[in-house]
Amino acid sequence: MVSWKQLIESLDKHLDHEDIDEMRLLIYGSTERRINSLKREFDNLNTGSFDNEKYDVDIDGYKDHLIDLMVNANNIKSLADELSIMALFKSVELKISRVIDNKFKDNGKRTFYGKLKFISGDDDVDKLDGYIAYNELRLINNALKHEGMVSKELATAYPLWIEGEKLEHLDTTYARLLPHVKYFVSETVSKIYYLSA
């Protein structure tokens, strides 16, 4: 039989990302439907679609308008990808901070990095299991907040990123980092529980 303590530890090890994933699915579905609808309208557009006698038809202008709407819908999807990265980052920090603060009430650390140093025994925090993925997530989050471009720090630490380029393909980045970040949370929480025993 599982004890309450084991149940709480198991819950603490779980990174809640389901709401982030649900938001992504909703926005992706909505923008995909919108883009497909606009593409159909664009493809079926001809001068017969308008009452030529009443209106001066600028079919090319209307096509440009439809293209602008498709670009806007795609921008909304990109924004959802950015928000997903930021929400995942924030979720990690809130989860681990809460567990540290609950287990070590007077840890004296205010910053998340300080809390990580506290549980790593003032060793390098990058030795924490799974830290590499968390750190990449952190650097991407910082780059998104500041410029939306790959920072020198991100490119130096993770060569697949090229300094000065626009942060793109964040949907695949989110999917790539998620399992590793979940591992970081689980292992870090395990360490917190071990140290607090």
Steps between C-alpha positions, in 0.01 A plus 500: 500500500624847409542741788382862490863609505576289191188631327593864568857439383370340182271798439786741567716320242233546233534815289154623410518588133159375390346848502782628281448212258125562495553869420730400214247254359220757514701771330653265242157361410346845477779651290515193274126524430531874436794460262330216310182706465696799371694279256177358361361850457824612335506200263133544399523874451425643157343816364165321484505493880417871501218707357713679242233751411472637854862485611834578350661158536854487631539124518875524556444735793251256652745212449764704681249551783440123523875439509534755782230314695684168449827655617322639805355158585846347468640775726243406763622139485859623541392708798343188655834323456678785678244498780541123534875536552449778755226311684709182515795696637285670762334170596838339564619784721174523695484123555856459625494822704180390674645161589826652629312759705271232645784266591748765615290777651797719594726440202577873474503489122284739302606429142437175321870468420580549868255225588661267246843578649357429845388149406809428290714563807650808339649279229443604144127486436572373150586166662136451600346221294317645201633853554623528140144495363373737769785741426423498127136572583610783731723656235229476234252660742746784569562554129125511434447759772778726380517496121345188352843425353757235590725652764876455516461304823248258342712451186817446703343244733297320230665506156182400316389860557666773292556837664289781360251277318131527574375242751300267278359148505410538866228238459760231433729649764221471758437137400874423509563658840183392681602141592845616613361787705252260663798279587680802651199577718459139611868453583531838673192433712638155587821667616303751707308219669822306560672802656201583718467148644 
